[in-house]
């Protein structure tokens, strides 16, 4: 048993690009960020690394506010963002979404990790480290292209 | 009184306690019933003192309760607290798998609209 991580896998009948872009499309997200009892979902987001998002889900008598910050936006392979939910005492958690293509479909692996207090500094550092690595890769690719 | 900050701190203690494989294995064994610290220590290649430290961490997180039984400390799982940790997992497994299903539906609908 690993109580620190939830992993969800699914093959979606869509391209990687479509799936990736859907996570940054506030308008579209209102229609699918809509769990069971929720009657209204409001999504605001700033689609850039370091940008913030907020998803407010309203159900009769309750309102759940989920917010976070984008850490990795590597189109179309990977998204990573923090996830802080009022449903769970506003604890900071981390979500990573990996997308790979297979026969025109998209394999999605979503990992939701908690990082308790004593681990958070290390984890955050890892997040930033990965981000900087990606940035370096990105800049290098760009460099090669031009 | 439990403020949001206290609840967050309690959850931190809870998940910090669960972050260690030895402690998870101890909890797994305590699900079957209470054990003394000595019994708890048996399968692990570590000192009684080290096992006792792990038990204290679990106790601070509220996951187990320790009682004095004769000359020994007996450890028992606090089922409610344990379930609280499990709830997080169950909640998000369900939340994300249904969100991803809804995402696929949304993309298929979007495509068919675009095709018209």
Interface residues (C-beta under 8 A of the other chain):
Chain A: X1 X2 X3 X4 X6 X8 X10 X12 X13 X14 X18 X19 X22 X28 X31 X32 X33 X34 X35 X36 X87 X88 X89 X90 X91 X108 X110 X112 X114 X116 X117 X118 X119
Chain B: X4 X7 X8 X9 X11 X12 X13 X14 X15 X16 X18 X19 X24 X28 X85 X86 X88 X89 X91 X92 X93 X95 X96 X97 X98 X99 X100 X101 X102 X103 X104 X105 X106 X107 X108 X110 X111
